[in-house]
């Protein structure tokens, strides 16, 4: 089974920090393997982005259709 592209990037870069954003709002922060912050998200249509080491450009983007 092929590895997900996001996991491939994480394995290659081994970031100290991983952050997730839902429609531009922070929902998850992991620092050195420990969850330090997470928020509840209302399901629905939106944009999910993941960022490494506080880089403003996402390493992975997914549109969620909410269906």
Order of alpha helices (4+ residues) and beta strands (2+ residues): alpha-beta-beta-beta-beta-beta
